[in-house]
Amino acid sequence: MIARTRKVICPPARILAAQPGLASQDLGNADHNGRGTINDLTATATAPDPAPSAQEVGCGGGGSTQWTVVNPVVTVTGANLTITQNGVIVFCRNYTGDGTGTAC
């Protein structure tokens, strides 16, 4: 006898927030000459931990236990860049997925 498994994908009815990625970088001597450079600053958003239940993402209704969340996909849709000097915000931009930045 050969046992078969069948994968069925339930498109989520609800999108849940991921864990945000955070990064920090010192801009060096920017307070004396007014210039600072951001080099290779990256942050990685991660899937919620613990992973959401199938019910939380809207698969299978309120009481169904037939679905399991496996390998949640994290999609970054925006970013925020805030630069502070001595605890005061001196620059702030919110960026969308297409790279467009707007003032905070």
Secondary structure by P-SEA (a helix, b strand, c coil): cbbbbbbbbbcccbbbbccbbbbbbbccccccccbbbbcbbbbbbbccccccccccccccccccccccccbbbbbbcbbbbbbbccccccbbbbbccccccccc
